[in-house]
């Protein structure tokens, strides 16, 4: 997406060399899209990053923002999530269950909870699975956030759940409880 926006800006004759904030925003988007250059990073991606830096993208500013997200409460919820993660080798999936009590004990405020950041961390630690699922209590009920590098899996889940896809993620719910949420996704993954 960041490359497309850059192309549009160039096509509109926007003077990119005089707007380091725009270059910084595009660089931050590129970092997000590639998971800090870990996924989908090829020679073209690095050339684009180099171009943005040439136009004044502020790498240090982005690093400070990323580091500020990594707080003690976030580390606590990640630890609790890892303790509550199961690997299903048959479906090549990881299943993580986070209770309201986990949020309370971690002191992570609900507005600070970013399912995509947590699932990215989990997938980085457990990379051998095709799909990572995080189930968490959210009033009322249980929600699920799923991630897969295989867009086919996410697209199929999206079709079956009638939920929109956001990149490689799908956000679903509201289930009555963890058991019903897990059963629904296990049934869906059987058909994958």
N, C-alpha and C positions, 0 to 999 in steps of 0.2 A: 504494500500500500504506500509506504513512504517513497518508493521509487516512482510510483505513478504520480503522487502529489508533486514530487520534484520535477517530473517531466511536464506537468501542467503549468507549474510556476515558470519553468523555462520558456514554455510555449507562449505564455502571457507577457514575456519580456520583463519579468520581475527581476530587479537587480539583486541577485542572491548574495553577492559579495558584500553588500552593505547591510544585510540583515542576519546577524549571527544568531539571533533568537530563533528565527525560522529554521536555520540550519541545525540548531540545537534540538528543536522539537522533532525534526525529521530524524536526527541521529538517535534520539531517545526512542522513537518509534521503531527504528531499525534494530536497536538493541532488544526491544520487547519482541518484535516479530521473529528474531533469530535466537531468542533466549540467550542473550549475551554472546552471540556468534557461535553457539553450540549446535543449532539446528539450521538447516537450509542455508548455510554460509559457504558460498562458492567464491571463485575469483571475482566475479561480477559484484557480489555483495561487498567484498573488501574494497574493491575499486570505488564503489559508491560511498562507502564509509570514509575513504580517503578524500573523496571530493567534498563531502560535507565538512570534514575537518579543515580542508583548504578554505572553505567558505566561512569558517569561524565557529563551527559547532564546539560548544564548551563541554568537553569530555569530563572535566573535574566536577562541574555543576551537576551533571547527570549521575556521576558516581556518588556524590553526597546525598542526592535524593534516594538512590537505590539503597545506600547504607542506612538511611533513616528509617526505611521500611523494616529493616531487620532489627526488631526490638526484643527485649527480654520476654515480654508476653508472647510475641510471635514465636520465639524459640521454644517457649513452654508448650504452646499449642502444637508445634511441629513434633516435639517429643511425645506428647500425648497421642498425636495422630499416628506416629510410628509404632507406638506400643499397641495401638488398636488396629493395626493393619494386618490383613491376612492375604496370602498369595494363593490364587487358584491356578494351578498349573494346567488344568484341563482347558480353561478358557483364556489362559495367559493374561490374567487380570489381577490387579491389586484392589482390595476392598478395605476402605478406611471408614470407621464409625466414630463420630465425635459427638459427645453428649453436651447438654447445657452445662452440666457439672464441669466438664472439661474446660469450657469457656470461662466459667466462674473461677476455677482454680488457676487458670493461666493469667487471669486479669486482663485478657484481651477483650476490648470493647467491640461490640458487634459492628460498629461503623469502621473499625480497624481491620476486620476480618475480610480478606480477599481470597475467595476460593481458588482463583487461578494461580495466585502466588503459592498457596499451600500445595496445590496439586502439582505445580511445576517442581517444587522442592521434593515432593514425594517421588515424582517420576525420575528426577535426577538421581535420587538415592536408590530407586528400584527400577532401573532402566530396561530390564529384560522382559517386562510385560507389554502386551499390545495395547491395553487400556487400563487407565487408573480411574477408580471411582471413589469419591469422597461423599459420604452420607453424613449430614449434620442436622441437629435439631434446630428448628427455627419456628417460632410461634406462627401459626399452629401447625405442628406436624414435623415431618422430615423432608429435607430437600436433598437432591443429589447433583453433584457437579462431576462431569466425566471429561476425560482428556485422552486423546489417542493421536499418535503421529499418522495413523492410517485413516485418512479422510473417509474411506469407504465405510469403516465401522461407525464413525460419528454420523455420517449421512444416513445410514440404516437406522441407527438409534433415533435420530431426528425424525425420520419418516414414521417410525413406529410409535414414538411418544408424542408426535405432532408438536415438537418444540423446535425453535429456531436454533441454527448452528451459528456459533461465533468463532470463526477460525477452526481450531481443532478442539473446541470445547462445546459442551452442551450442558445446559442448566435445566434441571427438571425437578418436579415435585408438584404438589404437596401430597405426601403420603401420610397415612395415619400414624405409622410407627416404623421403626427400623426394619422389622420383619417383613412388612408389606412392601417396603421400598426394595429390600434385597431380593425378595421373591420376584418382583416385577422385572428387575434388571437381569436376574439369573435366567428367567424365561426368555427375555430378549436376546441375551448373549448366546443361548442355545442355537438360535437361528442364524447366527453370524457365520 
